[in-house]
Every structure is written in structure tokens, then in C-alpha cells.
Amino acid sequence: MTKDYDSLSAEEKLLIVNGQTLVNETREKVKMRTKALDLTCRFQLRDDCKAIEKCIQKLSRSGGSEPDMKKLELAIIRLQTSAKGILES
């Protein structure tokens, strides 16, 4: 299956880039963390990252429907919130 990002609007493309960047940064922070995270925190961050990637894949397949955009926005907010709470504590 090929990813067709050409059909997406600039706003949708920007949202996808922001989401993937956040996922990459969060995963890097988890790897660089000196104090070990407990299993619950690791699972929370992992699941939030996967939710964003799933939304991105769905957006690329569906051509950018409004409900999918909203789900991606909410997934990004959820990861930002959980990453800030877990990694900056």
C-alpha cells in the first residue's frame, strides 16, 4: 500500500509532521532517561505513540477526512500531556 500525501491539504500535512516529530522526540527522551520508568508509564507512552502513528496511517489512506484529523489532534494532545507529566517529573 502506498502513502499518498499529495491529496492532503497543507494543514493536514503539518499535523502529520508535528505528530510524527512528537513521537520521535518522545521515544528519544525515553531512551535517554537516566531514571528508569515504571512499566505503567512505559506502556502509556508506547500506546500514545502508537495511537498517533495509527492515525497518520489512516489519514494517508483515507485522504484526510475530518474525523480522522480530529482523532490525530486529540492523540497529539494526549501524548503531549502524558509525556510532559511522565518525563518531566
C-alpha positions as CSV (number, residue, x, y, z in Angstrom):
1,M,0.0,0.0,0.0
2,T,1.4,3.4,-1.0
3,K,1.1,6.5,1.0
4,D,-0.5,9.3,-0.9
5,Y,0.2,12.6,0.9
6,D,-0.2,14.7,-2.3
7,S,-4.0,14.7,-1.8
8,L,-3.8,16.1,1.7
9,S,-4.1,19.8,2.5
10,A,-1.1,21.8,3.9
11,E,-2.8,21.8,7.3
12,E,-3.2,18.1,7.3
13,K,0.4,17.6,6.2
14,L,1.6,19.9,9.0
15,L,-0.4,18.0,11.6
16,I,1.1,14.7,10.4
17,V,4.6,16.1,10.6
18,N,4.0,17.5,14.1
19,G,2.6,14.2,15.3
20,Q,5.5,12.1,13.9
21,T,8.0,14.6,15.3
22,L,6.4,14.4,18.7
23,V,6.5,10.6,18.6
24,N,10.2,10.6,17.6
25,E,11.1,13.1,20.3
26,T,9.2,11.2,23.0
27,R,10.8,7.9,22.1
28,E,14.2,9.6,22.2
29,K,13.6,11.1,25.6
30,V,12.5,7.7,26.9
31,K,15.7,6.2,25.7
32,M,17.9,9.0,27.1
33,R,16.1,9.0,30.5
34,T,18.6,8.2,33.3
35,K,16.0,7.2,35.8
36,A,14.1,4.0,34.9
37,L,10.4,4.4,34.1
38,D,8.0,2.0,35.6
39,L,6.1,-0.3,33.4
40,T,2.8,1.6,33.5
41,C,4.5,4.8,32.3
42,R,6.3,3.0,29.5
43,F,3.1,1.4,28.3
44,Q,1.2,4.7,28.5
45,L,3.8,6.4,26.3
46,R,4.1,3.5,23.9
47,D,0.3,3.3,23.4
48,D,0.1,7.1,22.9
49,C,2.8,7.0,20.3
50,K,1.2,4.0,18.5
51,A,-2.2,5.9,18.5
52,I,-0.6,8.8,16.7
53,E,1.1,6.5,14.1
54,K,-2.2,4.7,13.6
55,C,-4.0,8.0,12.9
56,I,-1.3,9.1,10.5
57,Q,-1.6,5.8,8.5
58,K,-5.4,6.2,8.4
59,L,-5.1,9.8,7.2
60,S,-2.8,8.8,4.4
61,R,-5.2,6.1,3.3
62,S,-8.4,8.0,3.6
63,G,-7.2,11.2,2.0
64,G,-7.7,13.3,5.1
65,S,-11.3,13.0,6.4
66,E,-12.4,15.4,9.2
67,P,-13.0,12.8,11.9
68,D,-9.5,11.3,11.3
69,M,-8.0,14.8,11.6
70,K,-9.7,15.3,14.9
71,K,-8.6,11.9,16.2
72,L,-5.0,12.8,15.3
73,E,-5.2,16.2,17.0
74,L,-6.6,14.5,20.2
75,A,-3.9,11.8,20.1
76,I,-1.2,14.5,19.8
77,I,-2.6,16.4,22.8
78,R,-2.8,13.2,24.8
79,L,0.8,12.3,24.1
80,Q,2.0,15.8,24.9
81,T,0.2,15.7,28.2
82,S,1.3,12.3,29.2
83,A,4.9,12.8,28.1
84,K,5.2,16.1,30.0
85,G,3.7,14.5,33.1
86,I,5.9,11.4,33.0
87,L,9.2,12.6,31.5
88,E,9.4,16.0,33.2
89,S,8.6,14.8,36.7
